[in-house]
Amino acid sequence: MNKNTYESPLLSRYSSGDMLFLFSPQFKHQTWRKLWVWLAKGEKELGLPITDEQIAELEAHECNINWEEAAAEEKLRRHDVMAHVHAYGLQAPKAKRIIHLGATSAYVGDNTDLIQMQQGLILIRRRLCKVIDKLSNFALQYKAMPILGRTHFQAAQLTTVGKRAALWIQDLLIDLEEVNHLIDVLPFRGVKGTTGTQASFMELFNGNHEKIKKLDAYVTQKAGFKKVLSITGQTYTRKWDYLVNNVLASLATSLSKFATDLRLMQGLKEVEEPFEKEQIGSSAMAYKRNPMRSERICSLARFVISMPQSTAYTQSTQWFERTLDDSANKRLAIPEAFLASDAMLILAENIANGMVVHSKIIERHINEELPFMATENILMEAVKKGGDRQILHEEIRELSQQAAYVVKEEGKDNDLLERILASKTFRLERKDLDSILDLQKFVGRAPEQTEEFVNKEARPAIEAFNDWKNTNSEEVKV
């Protein structure tokens, strides 16, 4: 690393090797060369005078790019595509005259962008499936463990640890569906010429419309796309960039919600993210266990959520068939959004695979609030034993206020149950309260809901794809 030169933290600290390679100069320019090979092959099949020898020469140099020659030519010509056409021709002199035949710069530039976005979404889908898998395991493991529900960050009725995790998964399943849909519908620009009219190919094929359509379909099939745009300007509509970043931003909101909930639970000491043996939480406060992974997800999410605005501005300001003010923006807004999304998913998988649940702390928090929540149940039991509901209601109201005063003003434990046991009006025994306060009675169908959701929705959704199972889990970088 050159310590005197800025380096994106997405490279040095956060993203995976797979995603970094996808947006690397090597991948970009070897894809340009693949596109030139596919173009030449398609043109040969359709009758243009291109030889097998020329194609073999091009294929021999698809990946070993002569960077110095390309850089020197670009410095001279100020045109990246023509610089690489020139450099490729130096390595394949017999094929030099047919490289890029009939094409415009957007043929390699735009089609490569679409290939990168499609492959990036596939990588995102794999990591997203792994996160859902790990969270599903966690949800099933803790499907029946009661935890204090919180609305407005105030104590509410009980739920379970697993049910809360199911809520995170639910958001991620929506994202998985959107990612998968976009992979399916993302189109290829194909072979369109300078302003999208295919006029240059009309010249090459002597006005044969069918051959031009076959060439378009041939290159699209070679690139692995199901759909080719029937019309374009010089470029594909930048609406697709906006839609891609929108899906990534949606995923970022889900991951941020998960990480925010975990940060709050870690503050309550109920559930914590993994904390390594030698990890330092604070330079000054040695006891601290900061949720740095969750905080990093939230920080990266903020960045990704902002990216659709950038691509929206780009789409909305394109002039007629094209303008080049999209180029610099696309070089930032698309790769950076993918790299940051990749980093968030690596963190999320790491967290989901190692969350620590502190059951005693959870139980303590429940016990602090449960007496208040159980007042209606206690009231009904006392009525069953012959009490007058109106008298009982007034007394339990007074006792609750007394207990609340003790908790808030004196900092003592909630003693409402002891006050009720001491009351001659209620005439309840300890065994009565133990039965009333059985926590499983307060979580409703949360355990069953969680199990049904994971087994009938989450698992089938990720089992529809097999490639994620062989995707390596990345270590969280520094």
ZIRABEL-V741791 format. One record per pair of residues at least 4 apart in sequence whose C-alpha atoms are under 6 Angstrom apart, sorted by sequence separation. I is the first residue (numbers start at 1). J is the second residue. D is the distance in whole Angstrom. If there is no record, write none. Layout:
# ZIRABEL-V741791
I/J/D
I/J/D
This chain:
# ZIRABEL-V741791
9/13/5
10/14/5
17/21/6
25/29/6
26/30/6
27/31/6
44/48/5
73/77/6
74/78/5
84/88/6
89/93/5
106/110/5
107/111/6
108/112/6
116/120/6
124/128/6
132/136/6
139/143/5
150/154/5
182/186/6
192/196/5
201/205/6
202/206/6
214/218/6
221/225/6
232/236/5
245/249/6
252/256/6
256/260/6
262/266/6
266/270/6
282/286/6
292/296/6
297/301/6
301/305/6
308/312/6
318/322/6
319/323/6
326/330/6
329/333/6
330/334/6
332/336/6
348/352/6
351/355/6
366/370/6
370/374/6
375/379/6
383/387/4
389/393/6
396/400/6
405/409/5
406/410/5
407/411/5
433/437/6
445/449/6
449/453/6
452/456/6
453/457/5
454/458/5
455/459/5
459/463/6
10/15/5
22/27/6
43/48/6
74/79/6
150/155/5
193/198/5
202/207/4
220/225/6
265/270/5
266/271/5
318/323/6
382/387/6
407/412/5
454/459/6
44/50/5
74/80/5
150/156/5
192/198/5
265/271/5
266/272/5
282/288/6
383/389/6
406/412/6
407/413/6
89/96/4
149/156/5
281/288/5
407/414/6
421/428/6
149/157/5
281/289/5
74/83/5
149/158/5
281/290/5
73/83/5
148/158/5
149/159/5
147/158/6
403/414/6
147/159/6
314/326/6
403/415/6
70/83/5
146/159/6
147/160/5
403/416/5
70/84/5
146/160/4
147/161/6
145/160/5
144/160/6
145/161/6
70/87/5
69/87/6
142/161/6
143/162/4
142/162/5
139/162/4
191/216/5
139/165/5
190/216/5
33/62/5
190/220/6
30/62/6
30/63/5
304/337/5
58/92/6
57/92/6
259/294/5
196/232/5
196/233/5
195/233/5
196/234/5
189/228/6
195/234/4
54/94/6
187/227/5
188/228/5
189/229/6
194/234/5
54/95/5
187/228/5
256/298/5
382/426/6
368/414/6
189/236/6
297/344/5
252/301/5
249/304/5
249/305/4
246/308/5
245/308/5
36/100/6
118/183/6
242/308/6
242/311/5
242/312/6
32/108/5
175/251/6
239/315/6
238/315/5
111/189/6
273/351/5
274/354/5
274/355/6
273/355/5
171/254/6
272/355/6
272/356/5
271/356/6
271/357/4
234/321/6
271/358/6
233/321/4
234/322/6
270/358/5
104/193/5
103/193/5
104/194/5
168/258/6
270/361/6
270/362/5
102/200/5
102/201/6
42/215/6
38/219/6
147/362/6
135/352/5
131/349/5
134/352/6
148/366/6
134/353/6
163/446/6
158/442/6
159/443/5
158/443/5
163/450/5
144/447/5
143/447/5
15/339/6
15/342/6
15/343/5
14/343/5
129/462/6
126/468/4
14/477/6
13/477/5
13/478/6
